[in-house]
Amino acid sequence: MLVVPRASRTRVAGIQEGRLKVQLAAPPVDGEANAALVEFVAELFGVRRSAVTLVAGAASRRKRLRVAGADPARLTT
């Protein structure tokens, strides 16, 4: 996942470099962007925030997340 903090709004912005690109309104300060990303992805997949884990990239724009119990079909609806 490619994350762009401090965007005008939080949204999925397509695919870039083979990764899902997400723009976040939150700034990359004190973990705010990571927390906003977890919340956004949880809402996107229809799972609890506790089901979304940041696996790699806490201090990077390139991140890997694990989403437990997610329904992949939910992304297409």
Secondary structure per residue as TSV (DSSP state, phi and psi in degrees):
chain	resnum	aa	ss	phi	psi
A	1	M	-	360.0	137.0
A	2	L	E	-107.9	123.1
A	3	V	E	-114.0	133.1
A	4	V	E	-117.3	105.4
A	5	P	-	-79.2	167.8
A	6	R	S	59.5	36.8
A	7	A	-	-83.1	169.7
A	8	S	S	-68.8	-27.2
A	9	R	S	-156.1	162.4
A	10	T	-	-87.9	125.6
A	11	R	E	-167.6	162.3
A	12	V	E	-81.7	128.6
A	13	A	E	-112.2	20.3
A	14	G	E	105.2	-155.0
A	15	I	E	-117.9	133.4
A	16	Q	E	-139.8	130.8
A	17	E	T	55.1	34.2
A	18	G	T	74.4	12.1
A	19	R	E	-122.0	150.1
A	20	L	E	-68.1	128.6
A	21	K	E	-101.9	125.0
A	22	V	E	-122.2	127.3
A	23	Q	E	-97.8	130.8
A	24	L	-	-116.1	138.8
A	25	A	S	-74.4	-22.5
A	26	A	S	-72.0	146.6
A	27	P	-	-81.8	156.9
A	28	P	S	-84.3	54.9
A	29	V	S	-122.1	130.7
A	30	D	T	52.5	34.5
A	31	G	T	76.9	9.0
A	32	E	H	-62.2	-42.0
A	33	A	H	-66.2	-39.9
A	34	N	H	-64.4	-41.9
A	35	A	H	-64.4	-41.6
A	36	A	H	-65.7	-37.2
A	37	L	H	-64.7	-45.6
A	38	V	H	-60.0	-45.0
A	39	E	H	-63.6	-43.5
A	40	F	H	-64.4	-45.3
A	41	V	H	-66.1	-38.8
A	42	A	H	-61.1	-43.4
A	43	E	H	-66.6	-40.8
A	44	L	H	-60.2	-41.8
A	45	F	H	-91.1	-7.4
A	46	G	T	71.8	37.0
A	47	V	-	-123.6	170.1
A	48	R	-	-71.1	156.5
A	49	R	G	-60.1	-33.4
A	50	S	G	-67.6	-14.7
A	51	A	G	-84.8	-9.5
A	52	V	E	-105.5	123.9
A	53	T	E	-123.3	131.8
A	54	L	E	-80.2	109.9
A	55	V	E	-86.0	-41.6
A	56	A	E	-152.8	150.0
A	57	G	-	95.0	28.4
A	58	A	T	-56.9	-33.1
A	59	A	T	-110.0	18.4
A	60	S	S	-124.7	162.3
A	61	R	S	-79.1	-22.1
A	62	R	B	-93.1	119.1
A	63	K	-	-128.6	153.9
A	64	R	E	-121.5	131.3
A	65	L	E	-120.7	151.5
A	66	R	E	-114.7	128.7
A	67	V	E	-118.2	108.8
A	68	A	T	-83.7	133.6
A	69	G	T	73.9	19.5
A	70	A	-	-80.4	146.4
A	71	D	-	-101.2	105.9
A	72	P	G	-57.3	-27.7
A	73	A	G	-65.5	-22.8
A	74	R	G	-64.4	-26.6
A	75	L	G	-70.5	-24.1
A	76	T	G	-91.4	-6.8
A	77	T	-	-99.9	360.0
